[in-house]
Amino acid sequence: MVGRSSVAPKVFDAAYGPPVRRFWSLPRTGGAPWEIDLPAVPERFDTIIDSGLFHVLSAGDGRRMIGGAHTLLRPGGTYHLLCFSERKRRPAPHRLSEKAVLRNFGPGWRVESVVESRYHVLDGTIGPNAWLGRFTRV
């Protein structure tokens, strides 16, 4: 992981400053960083990548987030998901079955794939079990 102390501050700010400032400027529905009012975001996107957010949300918040992602994606856009599976051995916020993942992608989505995967840790070790999914907004 790149840390601020490992690169010159100007380089870090040039690379990471604009997206971080944009993230914090998004409209919120609550006080938590992930409580973004997705339908209020004016841009529409071709791709959304979710690596580790979905499995920390409650079932209701997860459904709302996927609904918001549907709003943010252009038709034909892709939602990439990486989340903890129920096979994860260590404690986790939510360990999800394939069925639980698929339940969130109903009408308005085409399931391209959901496959077993693993997180890869920065030190090169193989991390927890996961689901890797690709969904298209129809």
Secondary structure as UniProt FT lines:
FT   HELIX           4..6
FT   HELIX           9..25
FT   TURN            33..34
FT   HELIX           38..40
FT   STRAND          45..51
FT   HELIX           54..56
FT   HELIX           59..72
FT   STRAND          73..85
FT   TURN            86..87
FT   HELIX           98..102
FT   TURN            103..104
FT   TURN            107..108
FT   STRAND          109..120
FT   TURN            122..123
FT   STRAND          126..137
//
